[in-house]
């Protein structure tokens, strides 16, 4: 099977890209779109050959290479669509429209999108109905599911909606229906709520140049909202380090430490960009399922 060409939108620090690298399939990037300076710097450190098309609203589709797969975690903006449920006309003025515009003009065979769970309930469900209606109008068959990161090998209770589209009725298979748990496959494995990492690993934070050894195991428990970034380990309640946040999202330790120019990224920006990223193990599992079906068709 030849590498699957893909285009990445709202790419962040490369969560979709790393998830694809972890999958059973080979992919070839034809470009990405990201405007946040810190996210771009981290992304391009890992993928220096990928071309950034910048602001999604300014992408000229005639300048994009052809590709078979579009991925993106479109921003969780306050949707003001679903007014008259007029398909694409209802989505104008939102960044979702930019995804629809590129799908319309480039006609990739597949797409995979991620958003917050609340997208389902926004405007009593009318927003999501409009979005699905747009995909249908563009000729795509849709499958979607709420996936929780804790079911994919990380001890993090993180629910997100994932939407898979396939162009044409002949691709009307059902995906995202299997409950996946890959604890045994991961170097970082979950055991009764503990995250275990390799002994001897350490990470460096940029705060005063201090170096903190990553604990070998810690328990992730639900706390009050203001303590979402805290864990309970053998020494009590403490804040997660940036490297531990990376692991909770399925990234290698140190993924966000430096940017493309070798400059250190502040802890503030590391926390922010990691929090905005997708959980890479979830992406891996969905992609394996999508393209498993692809081979069958």
ChimeraX attribute file (.defattr): number of C-alpha atoms within 10 A of each C-alpha:
attribute: neighborCount
match mode: 1-to-1
recipient: residues
	/A:1	6
	/A:2	8
	/A:3	10
	/A:4	14
	/A:5	18
	/A:6	22
	/A:7	24
	/A:8	25
	/A:9	23
	/A:10	23
	/A:11	25
	/A:12	28
	/A:13	29
	/A:14	26
	/A:15	26
	/A:16	28
	/A:17	23
	/A:18	20
	/A:19	21
	/A:20	22
	/A:21	15
	/A:22	18
	/A:23	19
	/A:24	14
	/A:25	16
	/A:26	13
	/A:27	16
	/A:28	16
	/A:29	18
	/A:30	17
	/A:31	19
	/A:32	25
	/A:33	22
	/A:34	20
	/A:35	15
	/A:36	15
	/A:37	11
	/A:38	21
	/A:39	26
	/A:40	23
	/A:41	22
	/A:42	27
	/A:43	24
	/A:44	18
	/A:45	18
	/A:46	18
	/A:47	16
	/A:48	12
	/A:49	11
	/A:50	17
	/A:51	13
	/A:52	18
	/A:53	18
	/A:54	17
	/A:55	15
	/A:56	19
	/A:57	14
	/A:58	9
	/A:59	15
	/A:60	12
	/A:61	14
	/A:62	10
	/A:63	8
	/A:64	15
	/A:65	12
	/A:66	15
	/A:67	19
	/A:68	14
	/A:69	22
	/A:70	24
	/A:71	23
	/A:72	23
	/A:73	22
	/A:74	17
	/A:75	15
	/A:76	14
	/A:77	10
	/A:78	9
	/A:79	17
	/A:80	14
	/A:81	24
	/A:82	20
	/A:83	14
	/A:84	10
	/A:85	17
	/A:86	13
	/A:87	21
	/A:88	19
	/A:89	14
	/A:90	19
	/A:91	23
	/A:92	15
	/A:93	13
	/A:94	16
	/A:95	18
	/A:96	19
	/A:97	19
	/A:98	20
	/A:99	20
	/A:100	19
	/A:101	19
	/A:102	19
	/A:103	22
	/A:104	16
	/A:105	13
	/A:106	17
	/A:107	21
	/A:108	21
	/A:109	16
	/A:110	24
	/A:111	24
	/A:112	23
	/A:113	19
	/A:114	23
	/A:115	19
	/A:116	16
	/A:117	17
	/A:118	14
	/A:119	20
	/A:120	16
	/A:121	11
	/A:122	16
	/A:123	16
	/A:124	10
	/A:125	13
	/A:126	18
	/A:127	22
	/A:128	19
	/A:129	15
	/A:130	21
	/A:131	22
	/A:132	20
	/A:133	18
	/A:134	22
	/A:135	20
	/A:136	16
	/A:137	13
	/A:138	19
	/A:139	17
	/A:140	25
	/A:141	21
	/A:142	23
	/A:143	18
	/A:144	18
	/A:145	16
	/A:146	17
	/A:147	22
	/A:148	18
	/A:149	24
	/A:150	21
	/A:151	19
	/A:152	25
	/A:153	26
	/A:154	30
	/A:155	26
	/A:156	21
	/A:157	15
	/A:158	18
	/A:159	16
	/A:160	20
	/A:161	18
	/A:162	21
	/A:163	19
	/A:164	23
	/A:165	27
	/A:166	24
	/A:167	20
	/A:168	14
	/A:169	11
	/A:170	9
	/A:171	18
	/A:172	15
	/A:173	16
	/A:174	14
	/A:175	20
	/A:176	19
	/A:177	12
	/A:178	9
	/A:179	10
	/A:180	16
	/A:181	16
	/A:182	15
	/A:183	16
	/A:184	10
	/A:185	9
	/A:186	13
	/A:187	11
	/A:188	21
	/A:189	20
	/A:190	23
	/A:191	14
	/A:192	8
	/A:193	16
	/A:194	18
	/A:195	22
	/A:196	18
	/A:197	18
	/A:198	12
	/A:199	11
	/A:200	9
	/A:201	12
	/A:202	16
	/A:203	17
	/A:204	18
	/A:205	20
	/A:206	17
	/A:207	11
	/A:208	6
	/A:209	9
	/A:210	9
	/A:211	12
	/A:212	13
	/A:213	13
	/A:214	21
	/A:215	18
	/A:216	15
	/A:217	19
	/A:218	20
	/A:219	19
	/A:220	21
	/A:221	15
	/A:222	14
	/A:223	12
	/A:224	9
	/A:225	7
	/A:226	7
	/A:227	12
	/A:228	13
	/A:229	18
	/A:230	18
	/A:231	19
	/A:232	16
	/A:233	15
	/A:234	10
	/A:235	7
	/A:236	7
	/A:237	12
	/A:238	12
	/A:239	12
	/A:240	19
	/A:241	21
	/A:242	28
	/A:243	27
	/A:244	21
	/A:245	18
	/A:246	23
	/A:247	21
	/A:248	28
	/A:249	24
	/A:250	26
	/A:251	24
	/A:252	14
	/A:253	19
	/A:254	17
	/A:255	20
	/A:256	28
	/A:257	21
	/A:258	19
	/A:259	20
	/A:260	16
	/A:261	10
	/A:262	11
	/A:263	11
	/A:264	17
	/A:265	19
	/A:266	17
	/A:267	17
	/A:268	11
	/A:269	15
	/A:270	28
	/A:271	18
	/A:272	14
	/A:273	19
	/A:274	25
	/A:275	15
	/A:276	15
	/A:277	20
	/A:278	27
	/A:279	29
	/A:280	25
	/A:281	29
	/A:282	28
	/A:283	28
	/A:284	23
	/A:285	22
	/A:286	23
	/A:287	23
	/A:288	17
	/A:289	19
	/A:290	20
	/A:291	17
	/A:292	14
	/A:293	14
	/A:294	13
	/A:295	8
	/A:296	8
	/A:297	10
